[in-house]
Structure formats: structure tokens, C-alpha cells
Amino acid sequence: MQKPVEGISLPLIICGSCLYFVVFALSITGNCFVLTTCYRRRASSLKWFIANLAVADLTFALLTILDAISFLWNWIGGQVSCKIQGFFVASSWNTSIMTLVAISYERVKTVVDPFDARFIDSVSASKKVVSLWVISLAIGSPLLHVYRIVREEESGKAVCSNEPFGDLERQIYYGIHGVCFFIIPLIYMLYAQFTIFRTLRSRAQSFSGQSCLHTTLTCRHRKVAKTLTALTLAFVICWSPFMIFRQLMYFHLSNERHVWRSAQLLVLVNSALDPILYGIYSENLSSKQVLGGFVKCFGFIRTSARVRIFTTTETKRSQRNTGINSTRARLSMRKLTNINTNRVISAN
């Protein structure tokens, strides 16, 4: 039996497509919810970076639609869409990873030196966010020339590829990219999380004589330790297969297409995990708030329900105002009665 797409069997294509659309929906929903939450909350430096991370992940998730269509059928949009998509996908990757590093730096500064961290304004954070995008776009600018539509030899369908880059150029460019955007960020994130872990543990041990404060700091230390472990594991699990297999493929050490597609899907999984780990879990939102945010994002609340809620609220408010007015009227009548009584007594 002929295998329909890239030598992958039909059951794997169906399972992979279903998994892709589930992860895609989670990524879009979660990042939109994080952006909505950041918009409603007070401006801060951490909020700017979390919102920027959501924008980068949302951009990447939306652009993967073209890759999904190309995988199942053909590339659409011509050369222009190929160049723009490849350029912005790489730029969103770079921005997302650099934002993770910036968030780690902000957290270290907040925990180690909380007094100075209070003086970090949101204006400087917004300038840093703009700088991250400028750097990412500059690093990804060579891809505008590289990506082109080519025909696959086996299937003959049109795909967007960076093969015109050349083997040596791809090995140099993506080798440097892997060091600068995976190895160095991972080392710094591990260092930052170890510093936070050690600082909170030393503070908890310094107040060991005071039971209440010691218990509070110990609970906080355990919670932060779990969060940092989850963040590190998510980054390593989602990004390491992609970075490693990309180098193996460009150095012609491996060419397993299904492994490459799985590694690309893991990067999309990371864009769905970021809103949970950085936007929801780190902001200490309750499950009701998270569920309510997802409902509001999709507009699942019916109009009649909204009108009913609004009407009930207004009715309660009018009843409360009516009760207050009646109480005031009774008090004023009592005052008038007392005044008249006093006048009669004084006249007699």
C-alpha cells in the first residue's frame, strides 16, 4: 500500500492531525486568556513580559496553520507567504525564548533584591519588550531570502523549504542559533531557578525559631520549587528534541520525517503550556477564574443569561436603594414628630 503523505501511514496522519488541532486550540485559547488577564491587571514589568510571551506564542500558533495545510495538501499563498511565514515563525521562536530568559531574570531580581525590584517601572519593561522583537526580527532577517517553494521529489507537491540556503550555510546558521537560543538560555534558566531556590530556602531556615513565619516560608519555598521544576522540564522536553534533531538532519545524520514532525509538534505544545505555567499558575489564579476566563474568551455565555444576570443585579440594586430611602423617610418623620412634640410642650 502506498503511504500518502511523506511516507507516513494514514492512521498516524489522522492521530497527528487530531493532536495538532487539539494543541492548536489550547494554545490559542490559553494565550488569548493570558492577554485578557494582563490587560485587566495593574501594569508591571512581569506583566509586560508574560503578555509578550503570549503574543509570541499566539503568533507562532497561528502561523502553523500554513504548515498543517502544506502537510495535508499543498503550500498555499505562493512565494510571498512562504517567506513571510518562515521569517515570522523563526522570529516568534526567538522572541519566546528570550522572553523566558527575561522572565527568569525578573524573578531572580524580585526574590534576591525585592526592595530594588519595586522601582522597576512598566515603561522600561515595555522598551525591553520592543528590543526583544527588534533583535529577533534582525536575527531572522536572512530567512526572508532563504525560504522558497520547492517541489518534493517523491510526492511532487509544493512545500515551503529552506533548502536553497545550502548545507554549509544551514549548518553554521542553525548551529549558532541552537547555542544562542537553547543552550545558553537553558543554562541561565537553570542558574536563575537555582538562585531563587537557594534564596528562599535560606530565608525559611533563618526563621526556623518562629513557627508561624517558618511554616509560611516553607510552604512558599515548596510551591516555588514545584513551579521552577515544571518550568525547566517543560522547556527541556519541548525544545530539546527539535533543536537536537534539526542539527542531526542538517548534518545528514538522520532524516526521519515522522520524528521531525513530532519534534515540531512539541514546540507547539510548549506554546500551549506557557500560558498555564507562566500566565495562569504563576499568577495564582483559582480554577473558577481560569474557567470563567475561557468561557469569556469563547463567549459561551448566552445573551439571555447575560441579560438575566444584569436584570437581577439591577433589581437587587433598586430594592436596596428603595429600602434605604424608606429608612431615611421613617427617620425624618420621627425627627419631625419629636420636634413638634417639643414645641407643644414648650408652648404649654
C-alpha positions in Angstrom: 0.0 0.0 0.0 1.3 3.5 -0.9 1.8 5.8 2.0 0.0 9.0 1.3 2.0 11.8 3.0 5.8 11.9 3.4 6.0 8.1 3.9 3.7 8.3 6.9 0.9 5.8 7.3 -2.7 7.0 7.3 -3.5 6.2 10.9 -0.5 8.2 12.1 -1.6 11.1 9.9 -5.1 11.0 11.4 -3.8 10.8 15.0 -1.2 13.5 14.4 -3.8 15.8 12.8 -6.2 15.4 15.7 -3.5 16.0 18.2 -2.4 19.1 16.3 -5.8 20.7 16.3 -6.3 20.0 20.0 -2.9 21.6 20.9 -3.6 24.4 18.5 -7.0 25.2 20.1 -5.4 25.0 23.6 -2.6 27.4 22.6 -5.0 29.9 21.0 -7.4 29.9 24.0 -4.7 30.0 26.7 -2.7 32.8 25.2 -5.8 34.9 24.5 -6.9 34.4 28.1 -3.4 35.5 29.3 -3.6 38.6 27.2 -7.0 39.4 28.5 -5.9 38.9 32.1 -2.8 41.1 31.6 -4.9 43.8 30.0 -7.2 44.0 33.1 -4.5 43.9 35.7 -2.2 46.6 37.0 0.8 47.4 34.9 4.0 45.8 36.0 7.3 44.7 34.4 6.4 41.0 34.8 3.0 41.6 33.2 4.7 43.0 30.1 6.9 40.0 29.7 4.1 37.5 30.2 1.9 39.4 27.7 4.8 39.4 25.2 5.3 35.7 25.7 1.6 35.2 24.9 1.9 37.3 21.8 4.9 35.4 20.5 3.3 32.0 21.2 0.0 33.2 19.7 1.8 34.4 16.5 3.6 31.1 16.2 0.4 29.0 16.7 -1.5 31.0 14.1 1.3 30.6 11.5 1.5 26.8 11.9 -1.9 26.6 10.1 0.0 27.1 6.8 2.4 24.2 7.7 -0.6 22.0 8.6 -2.3 22.7 5.2 1.0 22.1 3.4 1.5 18.8 5.2 -2.0 17.5 4.3 -2.2 19.1 0.8 0.0 21.8 -0.8 1.5 25.1 0.2 -0.9 28.0 -0.3 -0.1 31.7 -0.8 2.9 31.5 -3.1 6.4 32.7 -2.5 5.4 35.7 -0.5 3.5 33.7 2.1 6.4 31.2 2.3 9.0 33.9 3.0 6.8 35.8 5.5 5.7 32.7 7.3 9.3 31.3 7.7 10.6 34.7 8.8 7.9 35.3 11.4 7.9 31.7 12.7 11.6 32.0 13.5 11.2 35.5 14.9 8.4 34.3 17.3 10.6 31.4 18.4 13.5 33.8 19.2 11.2 36.2 21.0 9.5 33.5 23.0 12.8 32.0 24.2 14.4 35.5 25.0 11.2 36.4 26.9 11.6 33.3 29.0 15.1 34.4 29.9 13.8 37.9 30.7 11.1 36.4 33.0 13.8 34.4 34.8 15.9 37.5 35.3 12.9 39.4 36.6 12.1 36.7 39.1 15.7 36.5 40.3 15.7 40.2 40.9 12.4 40.1 42.7 13.4 37.3 45.1 17.0 38.2 45.7 16.6 42.0 46.0 12.8 42.8 46.4 13.4 46.4 47.5 15.1 47.4 44.3 12.7 45.4 42.2 9.8 47.7 43.3 11.4 50.6 41.4 11.3 48.8 38.1 8.6 50.6 36.1 6.5 49.2 33.3 7.8 51.8 30.8 11.3 50.3 30.9 9.8 46.8 30.7 7.9 47.8 27.6 11.1 49.2 26.0 12.8 45.8 26.7 9.9 44.0 25.0 10.3 46.2 21.9 14.0 45.5 22.0 13.4 41.7 22.1 11.3 41.9 19.0 13.8 44.1 17.2 16.6 41.6 18.0 14.5 38.6 16.9 13.5 40.2 13.6 17.1 41.1 12.9 18.3 37.6 13.6 15.6 36.1 11.5 16.0 38.5 8.6 18.3 36.2 6.5 15.3 33.7 6.3 13.4 36.2 4.1 15.9 35.4 1.3 16.2 31.7 2.1 12.7 30.3 2.2 11.2 29.4 -1.1 8.7 27.0 -2.6 10.2 23.8 -3.9 8.8 20.5 -5.3 9.3 17.3 -3.3 10.9 14.6 -5.4 8.7 11.7 -4.0 5.3 13.3 -4.0 5.8 16.2 -6.3 3.8 18.6 -4.1 4.8 22.2 -3.4 6.3 22.9 0.0 7.9 25.8 1.7 11.6 24.9 2.5 14.9 26.5 3.4 16.9 24.1 1.1 18.1 27.0 -1.1 20.1 28.1 2.0 22.7 25.3 1.3 24.1 22.7 3.6 27.1 24.6 4.9 25.0 27.8 5.5 22.3 25.9 7.3 24.8 24.1 9.5 26.5 27.3 10.5 23.4 29.4 10.9 21.3 26.9 12.8 24.3 25.7 14.8 24.9 29.2 16.2 21.1 29.6 16.6 21.0 26.4 18.7 23.8 27.6 21.0 22.4 31.1 21.4 18.7 30.2 21.7 18.8 26.9 23.5 22.0 26.0 25.3 22.7 29.5 26.8 19.1 30.2 27.7 18.8 26.8 29.4 22.0 27.3 31.4 20.8 30.8 32.5 17.3 29.5 33.4 18.8 26.7 35.5 21.1 29.2 37.2 18.2 31.6 37.9 16.0 28.9 39.3 18.8 27.5 41.5 19.4 31.0 42.8 15.7 31.5 43.6 15.5 28.1 45.2 18.6 28.7 47.4 17.5 32.2 48.4 14.0 31.1 49.6 15.4 28.1 51.4 17.9 30.2 53.3 15.2 32.6 54.3 13.0 29.8 55.5 15.9 28.3 57.6 16.7 31.7 59.1 13.2 31.9 60.6 13.2 28.4 62.0 12.6 29.6 65.5 9.4 31.4 64.6 6.9 28.6 63.8 4.3 30.7 62.0 6.7 32.6 59.7 8.8 29.4 59.2 5.7 27.5 58.1 4.7 30.2 55.7 8.1 30.5 54.1 8.5 26.7 53.9 5.2 26.4 52.1 6.2 29.2 49.7 9.5 27.5 49.2 7.9 24.2 48.2 5.4 25.9 45.9 8.2 27.8 44.1 10.3 24.7 43.9 7.5 22.8 42.2 6.9 25.7 39.8 10.5 26.0 38.8 10.8 22.3 38.3 7.8 22.3 36.0 9.1 25.3 34.0 12.5 23.7 33.5 11.1 20.3 32.5 8.6 21.9 30.0 11.4 23.9 28.3 13.7 20.9 28.1 11.1 18.4 26.9 9.5 20.6 24.3 12.6 22.3 22.8 15.4 19.8 23.1 14.0 17.2 20.5 13.5 20.0 18.0 17.0 21.5 18.5 18.8 18.2 18.5 17.0 16.6 15.6 17.3 19.8 13.5 21.1 19.6 13.8 21.1 15.9 13.0 19.0 16.5 9.9 21.1 19.4 8.6 24.3 17.4 9.2 22.7 14.5 7.3 23.0 12.2 10.3 19.2 11.4 10.4 16.3 12.0 8.1 13.2 10.5 9.8 10.3 12.7 8.7 7.9 11.5 11.4 10.4 12.2 14.2 10.9 15.7 12.7 7.2 16.3 12.6 6.8 15.1 16.2 9.6 17.5 17.3 7.8 20.4 15.6 4.6 19.4 17.3 6.3 19.5 20.7 7.3 23.2 20.1 3.6 23.9 19.5 2.8 22.0 22.8 5.2 24.4 24.5 3.2 27.4 23.2 0.2 25.8 24.8 2.0 25.1 28.1 3.4 28.6 28.5 0.0 30.2 29.3 -0.5 27.7 32.1 3.0 27.7 33.6 3.7 31.4 33.2 0.4 33.1 32.9 -2.1 31.1 35.0 -0.1 29.1 37.5 2.4 31.9 38.3 -0.4 34.4 38.8 -2.1 32.2 41.4 -5.5 32.2 39.7 -8.2 29.9 41.0 -9.8 27.2 38.9 -13.1 29.3 38.8 -11.2 32.3 37.4 -9.5 30.2 34.8 -12.7 28.5 33.7 -14.5 31.8 33.7 -11.8 33.3 31.6 -12.0 30.5 29.0 -15.8 30.9 28.9 -15.5 34.7 28.3 -12.9 34.2 25.6 -15.2 32.0 23.6 -18.4 33.8 24.5 -20.2 30.7 25.7 -22.4 32.8 28.0 -25.7 33.3 26.2 -27.1 36.8 25.7 -30.3 35.9 27.6 -28.2 34.7 30.5 -26.2 38.0 30.5 -29.5 40.0 30.4 -30.9 37.9 33.2 -27.8 38.4 35.3 -27.9 42.2 34.5 -31.6 42.4 35.3 -31.2 40.5 38.6 -28.3 42.8 39.6 -30.3 45.9 38.8 -33.4 44.6 40.6 -31.4 43.9 43.7 -29.7 47.3 43.5 -33.1 49.1 43.1 -34.5 47.1 46.0 -31.6 48.1 48.2 -32.0 51.7 47.2 -35.7 51.6 48.0 -35.1 50.1 51.4 -32.5 52.8 52.1 -34.9 55.6 51.0 -37.8 54.2 53.1 -35.5 54.0 56.2 -34.4 57.6 55.7 -38.1 58.7 55.3 -39.0 57.0 58.6 -36.1 58.6 60.4 -37.1 62.1 59.0 -40.7 61.5 60.1 -39.6 60.6 63.6 -37.5 63.8 63.8 -40.4 65.9 62.7 -42.7 64.2 65.3 -40.1 64.8 68.1 -39.8 68.5 67.0 -43.5 69.1 67.0 -43.8 67.4 70.4 -41.1 69.5 71.9 -42.8 72.7 70.5 -46.1 71.7 72.1 -44.5 71.0 75.4 -42.7 74.3 75.4 -45.9 76.2 74.4 -47.7 74.7 77.4 
